[in-house]
Amino acid sequence: MQSSHAAAAVSSAFDDPNLIAYGGLEPVVRLAERCGLPALVGEHVGLPASKDGTGAFPAAKLMSLVGSMAAGAD
């Protein structure tokens, strides 16, 4: 089956050579979001908040871990 749509040409330009190094993280994070991973973590993981109300965002912490693992973190 042939596709009726031609692939669009995509180009990018950055003034910093390191900005594109992890450009592949966006699709990984979007896939995790589409799968409902942040909502799932929000339902099942609870972190105690500090006295000033910061530090208790498990979904945000998980998404940073997803990006880190995709980038090769240990």
N, C-alpha and C positions, 0 to 999 in steps of 0.2 A: 504494500500500500504506500503510495507516495503522498507526501505532505503537500498541502496546497499553499503553504506559507514558506517563503524563503527566509532564511535566518538573517536577522538584522545585523548590520555591521556595528561593532562596538569598539570604541577606542577610549582610552583614558590618558590623561596627562597630569603629572604631579610635579611639584617643585622640590620634593624630598624623595630621594631614591628608596627610602625605607618604607614609605607609605603603602606601596603595592605588595610588599612582602607577604602580608597575611590577608590579602584581598579575598582569598578563598574562604575566610571564616564566615562571611555573611550568609552564604547559602546553608552552611551547617547550622548556624543559629536560627535561621528562618525555618529550616526543617524541624528543629527541636521545638520551635514555637508552634508550628502547624500540627505537630504530633501531640501537643498539649502538655509538654513536659513542665513548663512553669506552673500551670494550673494544678497539675498532679502533685508537684512539690508543695505548693501552697496549701493543699488539702491535707497532706500527710506529714509534713515537717514543721515543727514549731521551734523557734529559737527565742530565748528570753531577750526581751528588749532591755537596753540600758536605761538608766534613770532619765536621760535626756531624749529617749525615744528612738535612738539610732541603733543600728546593728541587728535588726530583726527582719531582714528581707531575704528569706531563704531562696525564693525564686530567682532573684537577681544574682545571688551568690552562685547558684547552680549554673546559670547561663554563662557566668564568667568562667566557671570550671569547664563547661562544654567547649567554649572557645579556646581555653588554655590547652585542653587535651588535644583538640584538633590541630593546634599549633606545635604540638610535640612536648608539652610539659610533662614532667614526671609525676 
